[in-house]
Amino acid sequence: MTTPIPVVFIHGLWLHASSWQPWADLFREAGYEPHTPGWPGDPDTVEEARNNPESIADHGIDDVVDHFAAIVAALPDKPVLVGHSFGGMIAQKLLGRDVAAAAIAIDAAQIKGVLPLPLSALRSTLPVFRNPANKHKAVSLTAEQFRFAFGNTLTEQESDDLYARWTIPAPGKPLFEAAAANFDPHSPAKVDTANAARGPLLLITGGKDHTVPESVTRATLKQYRHSDAVTDLLEFPDRGHSLTIDSGWREVASTCLTWLSSQKVLRTAVMRLDMAGSRAVVTGASRGIGLAVARALLAEGALVMGAALDFPDEVPGLHTVRADLSQPDSPAAAIGAAVSALGGLDILVNNVGFVRPRVGGFLSVTDEDWDQTLNLNFLSAVRTTRAALPHLLERGGSIVTIASVNARMPDPLVIDYSAAKGALLNFCKALSKQVAGPGVRVNTVSPGPVSTGLWLGQNGLP
């Protein structure tokens, strides 16, 4: 019997978590295990929240992200996240950290890097911004303000009914933080949009939304242009910000279920390795396979040091050391930095390498070419392993080395690379026989073409 995939619903400002209940019932019928937690400080009921606004006040974006991250970490599997408005921003931040199987962000609040700020969005949030002191308070909307911000596509009666049923005070702090996001290099509204190893993301926009207009969601989509991960956009042209709670909610929810089915999320088994506290070094961790491995280890709770020439994208939680591992002394220095920063070493992932097609054939490959290829693809792993092994022997650790299908299927187009990877395979096999007894496991992985910049980038292989 399979365990249902958890789905966590994350509400936005001015709506209580219980407003997700119809969605939770529908998702449970579809085979998911729904959870509808509130924000930090949210009381259990709408009435309690209205009577105790101080319990909600002064919670910022980071507070909410940490709150939901703890909820997600306690689940048996990576969940699907469904967020509305600021809940959509929170869902994107958590997906960027690789702690979710997939995310759906509905009329999501503006993330760092998104520039459009339509007048309707300013008017919708004016009840908060009209008083700077509201940053540390909880602010309520009037029925008229709710009708403009949420219910502009509804009848006055339906909008007022939703207002009476679901609205609660909301903390002003997240709005002030989002407003300053593009002026703050460390803004809590920043999302790791470049993560190519994350799960699929669906952005949903209401074409008549006053609070998060369509232009904001389309600008958000552009922020993901550097990621190869699935990022889709769906528009409901005649819907406003109330689309998750009004009479048309089922159409939106059913569309979300259809999209999740197309991503095979429901049938995807999630492997949890319980690696909390393990200490790992990943070489070549700035992009491609190495970056994906580092992110996966971080998602499992490991402490990770990435070693590479440069790190063009900041990865939350990743320790980094800049190292040219083709140089003889560099691997030992990188391992020393890792042991010092992490307090020891349990896992080494040898990933660094490069390949250059030899279109002129064997005779075109010079001694300098051979030296460069062997240094980075073979000797760098030998030297890094030699520096790491004494630490791994202390507790019994693991060495995983990324070889290549060309180690067993050599190709004249990459003759020097094939030879180096073949040597790497033999080295790891011989080493495994020596260190298995003392408790160090040695494995190699020999991938073929992988969807990374090595193959698909502008300067990738032909």
Buried (B, 14 or more C-beta within 10 A) or exposed (E): EEEBBBBBBBBBBBBBBBBBEEBBEBBEEBEBBBBBBBBBBBBEEBEEBBEBBEBBBBBBBBBBBEBBBEBBEEBEBBBBBBBBBBBBBBBBBBBBBBBBBBBBBBBBBBBBBBEBBBEBBEBBBEBBBEEEEBBEBBBBBEBEBBBBBBBBBBEEEBBBBBBEEBBBBBBBBBBBBBBEBBEEEEBBBBBBBBBBBBBBBBBBBBBBBBBBBBBBBBBBBEBBEEBBBBBBBBBBEEBBBBBBBBEBBEEBBEBBBEBBEEBEBBEEEBEEEEBEEBBBBBBBBBBBBBBBBBBBBBBBBBBBBBBBEEBEBEBEBBBBBBBBBBEEEBBBBBBEBBBEBBEBBBBBBBBBBEBBEBEEEEEEBEEEBBEBBBBBBBBBBBBBBEBBBEBBEBEEBBBBBBBBBBBEEBEEBBBBBBBBBBBBBBBBEEBBEEBEEEEBBBEBEBEEEEEBBBEEEEEEEE
